[in-house]
Amino acid sequence: MANKSHFNKGHLAINSQRKNGISHSSYVDISDQDIKETIHAVFIEDAVKALKSIPDNTIQLVLIDPPYNLDLDYWDNFENYLEWAKLWLDEIYRILSPSGNCVIFGGFQYQDLKKGDLLEILHYTRHSTKLRFVNLIIWYYKNGISAHRFFANRHEEAVWLSKTKKYYFDLDSVRIPYDKDTKKLYKKDKRLNPETVDKGKNPTNVWEISRLNGNSKERVGHPTQKPVEIIRRFVRGLSYPGSIVLDFFAGSGTTGRVCIEEGRNSILVDNDPLLKEYLKLHLKQIDGKFFIKPYSIIQGEDMKTVIEQMSDMLSDKKGNSVKLEKVVAL
Ligand SMILES: C[S@@+](CC[C@H](N)C(=O)[O-])C[C@H]1O[C@@H](n2cnc3c(N)ncnc32)[C@H](O)[C@@H]1O
């Protein structure tokens, strides 16, 4: 069957605009951003409490991997999952900037009614918040446990939501290069734009990325740590250098580590103080990488002050240096 997106009026309009050299309205001009350093603020506190202290319209990307009531750890057990989830879901629209995005990891495979899952979250955000649904990303992996009474699960999902239609999306930063032979073949195809062929292909919404197994070098000890590769694709595509990325279920701090590598500011919240120990191990893994801009880890500073400083660094081209006092060595 034909891919229906070819007949989608919105897609046709965007493609015709692009042919005429006009950018889609989601475009945020970052051409003059010269990011010299970044800030990463760690908050050991309850997610909802932290969210309440975040000013409106300040966060470019909310990237979270919430607990789903699966009894994976002591933090993963709730009487009424959705009632709890609403408390943080209701804050996301308010804190996102107009070009802001939100990614929520989860799964659909949980069979126990008492558990939460991404279906419930998606249903709630679509019907009871102003967030817009953009994409459902299927994270496909080949490694996993076997099953005998149903098909063994080999995917998880992430929902991408945005605040407005003018969400930021940098597809070029996450394109996948074609192999040599395919590129040669496509360059001969008159229907394809040679520039786009050079840039690589759209990764699509099915991403094959291995899960971290027990002895993976990336592991820092958190039971549900996400692979850097999957977080990097979201950070690159849905936020821009110097913008603020928030993960209020930070776990081991994978999001913070990727933001350091990718030149974004980050706010990491988790109610488990072990976050700091895990983050230390993440930092060790990236220590000495030559492309990383100078960065500061902040703890104990007030949320508003942190966000003000991050926003100033982005808008104030003169004073691009960290003025916060509570810089810590983890
Ligand atoms: C699924 S893990 C996140 C793992 C993370 N993506 C990583 O790559 O390391 C969820 C985290 O949420 C934290 N958490 C659970 N309830 C919380 C709450 N009410 N406030 C803040 N953090 C919470 C847990 O401590 C846990 O580390």
The ligand as an SDF file (V2000), in Angstrom:
LIG
                    3D

 27 29  0  0  0  0  0  0  0  0999 V2000
   13.7140    4.6240   34.8290 C   0  0  0  0  0  0  0  0  0  0  0  0
   14.7730    5.4640   35.8830 S   0  0  0  0  0  0  0  0  0  0  0  0
   15.6400    6.6010   34.8220 C   0  0  0  0  0  0  0  0  0  0  0  0
   16.9210    6.0360   34.2210 C   0  0  0  0  0  0  0  0  0  0  0  0
   17.6640    7.0090   33.3240 C   0  0  0  0  0  0  0  0  0  0  0  0
   16.9620    7.2300   32.0930 N   0  0  0  0  0  0  0  0  0  0  0  0
   19.0800    6.5650   32.9980 C   0  0  0  0  0  0  0  0  0  0  0  0
   19.4480    6.4340   31.8280 O   0  0  0  0  0  0  0  0  0  0  0  0
   19.8540    6.3570   33.9360 O   0  0  0  0  0  0  0  0  0  0  0  0
   13.6510    6.4330   36.7900 C   0  0  0  0  0  0  0  0  0  0  0  0
   14.2520    7.2650   37.9240 C   0  0  0  0  0  0  0  0  0  0  0  0
   13.2060    8.0430   38.5140 O   0  0  0  0  0  0  0  0  0  0  0  0
   13.5330    8.2920   39.8540 C   0  0  0  0  0  0  0  0  0  0  0  0
   12.3030    8.6730   40.5580 N   0  0  0  0  0  0  0  0  0  0  0  0
   11.2270    7.9120   40.8890 C   0  0  0  0  0  0  0  0  0  0  0  0
   10.2880    8.6460   41.5070 N   0  0  0  0  0  0  0  0  0  0  0  0
   10.7640    9.9200   41.5560 C   0  0  0  0  0  0  0  0  0  0  0  0
   10.2470   11.1440   42.0510 C   0  0  0  0  0  0  0  0  0  0  0  0
    9.0410   11.2190   42.6210 N   0  0  0  0  0  0  0  0  0  0  0  0
   11.0060   12.2620   41.9280 N   0  0  0  0  0  0  0  0  0  0  0  0
   12.2390   12.2110   41.3560 C   0  0  0  0  0  0  0  0  0  0  0  0
   12.7740   11.0710   40.8650 N   0  0  0  0  0  0  0  0  0  0  0  0
   12.0510    9.9350   40.9580 C   0  0  0  0  0  0  0  0  0  0  0  0
   14.1410    6.9650   40.3400 C   0  0  0  0  0  0  0  0  0  0  0  0
   14.9880    7.2080   41.4520 O   0  0  0  0  0  0  0  0  0  0  0  0
   14.8680    6.4850   39.0790 C   0  0  0  0  0  0  0  0  0  0  0  0
   16.2470    6.7650   39.1760 O   0  0  0  0  0  0  0  0  0  0  0  0
  1  2  1  0
  2  3  1  0
  2 10  1  0
  3  4  1  0
  4  5  1  0
  5  6  1  0
  5  7  1  0
  7  8  2  0
  7  9  1  0
 10 11  1  0
 11 12  1  0
 11 26  1  0
 12 13  1  0
 13 14  1  0
 13 24  1  0
 14 15  1  0
 14 23  1  0
 15 16  2  0
 16 17  1  0
 17 18  1  0
 17 23  2  0
 18 19  1  0
 18 20  2  0
 20 21  1  0
 21 22  2  0
 22 23  1  0
 24 25  1  0
 24 26  1  0
 26 27  1  0
M  CHG  2   2   1   9  -1
M  END
$$$$
